[in-house]
């Protein structure tokens, strides 16, 4: 049985993690009204710990950017020899611009 409240949409978007050490690029694989699945760029010192908050600057295909405050729900390292992570985020109070963007994807 599906646990998600909102339908996920596959995308290929770039975002930046705000206030991190370095190499803060992330790649959005899918998203919904309340959640994001992303893969990080190779990182060494930027951990994603469940229960912590992360701020993202999402770059839309139109060039517009939207700032999102998120909670890390889960995170794991993809491969032992790889320094990328897969991360699941819950969006805290999604802004109106983000909700409008999501509607264009359905």
C-alpha positions in Angstrom: 0.0 0.0 0.0 1.3 3.5 -0.9 2.2 5.6 2.1 2.7 8.9 0.3 0.0 11.6 0.5 0.9 13.2 -2.8 1.8 11.7 -6.2 5.5 11.8 -7.1 6.6 13.3 -10.4 9.9 12.4 -12.1 12.0 15.4 -12.9 15.6 16.3 -13.6 16.2 19.6 -11.8 19.3 21.1 -10.2 19.3 22.6 -6.7 21.8 24.0 -4.3 22.0 23.2 -0.6 22.1 26.6 1.2 24.6 27.0 4.1 26.8 24.0 3.6 30.5 23.5 3.6 31.2 23.1 -0.2 30.1 21.1 -3.2 26.5 21.8 -2.4 24.8 20.8 -5.7 22.0 18.3 -5.6 20.0 16.7 -8.3 16.2 16.3 -7.9 15.0 13.0 -9.2 11.4 13.3 -8.2 9.1 15.5 -6.2 5.6 16.0 -4.9 3.7 18.7 -3.1 5.3 17.7 0.2 8.4 15.7 -0.6 11.7 15.5 -2.6 14.0 12.6 -3.6 17.4 13.9 -4.4 21.0 12.7 -5.1 23.8 14.8 -3.8 26.9 15.7 -5.7 30.0 14.0 -4.4 30.5 15.3 -0.8 32.8 14.5 2.0 31.8 16.8 4.9 28.1 17.6 4.2 26.1 14.9 6.0 22.3 14.5 5.8 21.1 13.4 9.1 17.4 12.3 9.5 15.5 14.8 11.6 17.6 17.8 10.7 16.6 20.7 8.5 18.0 21.6 5.1 17.4 24.6 3.0 17.4 24.2 -0.8 17.4 26.7 -3.6 15.5 24.9 -6.4 16.3 26.0 -9.9 13.4 25.7 -12.3 13.7 25.2 -16.1 12.4 28.7 -16.5 15.4 30.1 -14.6 13.3 31.0 -11.6 14.6 29.9 -8.2 12.5 28.8 -5.2 13.8 28.5 -1.7 12.6 25.5 0.2 12.9 24.6 3.9 13.0 20.8 4.3 13.3 18.1 6.9 15.6 15.1 6.2 13.5 12.0 6.5 16.1 9.5 5.4 19.5 9.4 3.8 22.0 6.7 2.7 25.3 6.6 0.9 24.8 5.1 -2.6 28.0 3.0 -2.9 30.9 2.4 -0.6 33.4 3.8 -3.2 31.0 6.6 -4.1 30.6 9.8 -2.1 27.1 10.6 -3.2 24.0 10.2 -1.1 20.3 9.5 -1.8 18.2 11.7 0.4 14.4 11.9 1.1 13.1 15.3 2.2 9.8 16.5 3.6 9.1 20.1 2.5 8.1 22.3 5.5 5.3 24.8 4.5 5.8 24.7 0.7 5.7 28.2 -0.7 3.0 29.2 -3.2 5.4 29.4 -6.1 6.5 25.8 -5.5 2.9 24.6 -5.3 2.1 26.4 -8.6 5.2 24.8 -10.2 4.0 21.3 -9.0 0.6 21.9 -10.6 2.3 22.5 -14.0 3.9 19.0 -13.8 0.6 17.0 -13.5 
